[in-house]
């Protein structure tokens, strides 16, 4: 329900519609957030940034809004930026042409 995540999700959905994708698949969703984070790093560091510079920048990123939740790379435990709190179970609703959540974040029951 955070406005930053809603804005990011709306941008994702608009981009998918612009290329004719009305029902994004897991690959679309899983690739989106990492590319946003990398784009953010390159905007701050410039296009000639080295891999070490990008890594060092990412390790300071916290509360980065993605379409699946907030990323926090400062934890340092796995460098993925996400935790089980981003798990959301959903089912496909063919009538509505979209996924419908069947859990709360973290996989907790509704």
Steps between C-alpha positions, in 0.01 A plus 500: 500500500805731505472775236857440379433134430166579337672754273769246407239232434296737284810581293566127456142432392506793256827378349358151459183634335711715268657185354174306492541292815174498695589210728866531605669172583742424780798575277371850431447567869824343624713696253338839559620590849866399453514712185349795688764467771781475245362799311495698824863410566608602150309829525695580816837364390495560127518257209872432545459364854699189578347185644664578835351851502154363422530238773618757754209727407246218526623397843381841624153484341215475746122533462516493120142466372453218255182349364520220753593705805795685648855388442767530767856409404647630826425178688808342344385146570416393146537808278165431334329797659189302579375278774209263548290807578464552123338160448145540378289209386262566214268316268416577139148632444419420135177703509683813616818426304719566801656347808306523824685492835414207722738597779643804671869588467720235653252233385278563802132407460260773392 
